[in-house]
Amino acid sequence: MATLTIRLPDDKHARLKQLAEHRQVSMNKLIEELSTVALAQFDAELRFRARAARGSSEEGLRLLDKLDAESDG
């Protein structure tokens, strides 16, 4: 396991500490959880961009139109 030292403004550190206390987790666990969310979002964006590069914009628009029609009716 790696150790990471970061510098944060005092006010941000205080707010993160409050958040950790509210969630009843350590600061270490909070930062681990937040980094997991950030990585999941990044991975999802990469997968989306890869699929979009292989896909057809016309087909995507057709599917969105179909979704709109189904949600309206």
C-alpha positions, 0 to 999 in steps of 0.5 A: 500500500502506498502513502500519499501526502497532499497539501490542502488549504486549511478551510478545505481540510476542515470541511473534509474533516467534518465530512469524515466525522459526519460519515463516521469514517477516518480521513484516510477512509474518506479520501479512499472513498472519494478517490474510488468515485473519481476513478469510477467516473474516469473509467466510465468516461473512457468507456463511453468515449471508446464506444462513441468512437466506434459508434454511429452518431446517426444511430445514437440520435435515433436511439435518443429519439426513440427514448424520448418517444417512449418517455412521452407516451 
